[in-house]
């Protein structure tokens, strides 16, 4: 499930917002399943709204952060330079918006990587883009100020 996204497309991810037409719970479940199917892993996740509710007693719309990693890229980064693994995992934020779900990559996505890791990192981000497309999420376009 590797997309043919260009490096420029994946470099623009940290400012991108995606919208899934599906409800929050279904979108998160679909994303989790597609990540596992693609051979990627989610070693950490945080229920942001749940933590706020538990700690502060304030109810918010559902929101979570899923930390996604490619085990082979993590190995490659750790072997190349231990500090190279600091750009992983990539944090993907899901937020409930009425009947839809917004999805964003929590930045920064560090492109100051050793040269040998830039292409594998771009491929990993391309996989994440393919997964978003697979679950029906589309990039939202916002008008630019002129």
N, C-alpha and C positions, 0 to 999 in steps of 0.2 A: 504494500500500500504506500509506496513512495511516490510523491508527487513530483512533477517536473517544474516546480517553482524556481524562479531565479533567485540568486543571492540578494538582489535588490528587494524582491518581494518579501523574503524572510527577514531582511534587515529592518523593514518597516513594521514588524509585528509589535514592537513594544508600545507603539502609539495606536495600535489598531483595536477596534471594537467589533465584535461579531454578535449577531443575533440569531438565536435558534427559535424557530416557530413553536417548538414544543414547550410544555411546562417544565419548570425547574427540575423536579425530581426525575422525570423521564430523560431529560437532557443529560444530567449528571450520570445517571446509570448507563446511558448509551455511550457516553464518552469513556467512562471507566472500562466498559466492555471492549470498545474499539482499541483502546490503549493496550490492553492485555493481548488482544488478538494480533496487534502489530508487533508484539515482542517487547513492548516497553513496560515500565513499571511505575507504580504510584507508591513510593515508600512512606510518604507522609501526606496527611490531609488535615485541614482544620475547618470545623464548622464555625464560621465567624459569628453568624447570628446566634447560634447556640451558646457560644462562649459569652457573648454580651448578655444574653438572657440569663445565663447561670450566674455570672459574676455581678451584674449590675441590675438585673431584674427588668431590663428594657427589651421589649419585643420589636424585632425588625423583620423585614422580609428575608427569606432564606438567602444565604450567601455562604459560599465555601471556597477554599483554596486547595487545589490539588497540585501536589508537587510531582512532576513527571520526569522520569530519567530513562535514558537508554543505557542498559548495563554495559554494553560494549564501549560506548562513548565514555562512560564513567571510568572504565578500566583504562582506556586509551589516555584519557586526561590525567589520571593518577600516575600512570607509568611515565608519561611524557614529562610531567612536572607536577608534583603534589599540589601546588597552588592552582594548577590548571583545572582541577576538579571544582574550584570555587564557583564556577559559572553554572553548575548543576546543583540541584534539579531546577527545571524551569517551572515557575509557579503560574498556574492557570486559574483564574478567578471566575466563578460562576455566580451570577446574581439574578434573583427572581425579579421580573418586571411584568406584573399583571399576569397575562397568559403566555408570555414569552420569557426567554432567558438571555441575558447578555453575558458575553464571554470576553475576557481580556487576558493578555499576558502581563503579569506583574514584572515590571522592569527593575533595573535595567538588564537588557540582554547584552552581555559583555562581548563585544567584537574585538577586544584587545587581547585576543587569544594568540598563542603561538601559531605560526603559519600552518603547521601540520594539523591543527585541530579546527581550523576555520571551515573547511569543506565538510568534515564529518558533522560539525555543529549545524551547519546550514542544512545538511540532509536530515538531521534530527528534527529541526524546526519545520522542514518541508513535510515530514511525516505527520507532525502535529497539525499542520494546515490541511493535509489530506483527511485526517481524522475529523476535523471540524466540518469539512465539506461532506464527508460520509454521513455524519449525524444530522445534516441539513442546516448547519450554521452558515450564514453568509456575512461577509464583511460589510459593515455599515459605512456609508460614505457621508461625510459631513461637508457642508459648504465651507470654503475657505474665505477668510476675510481678505478683501482686496484693498 
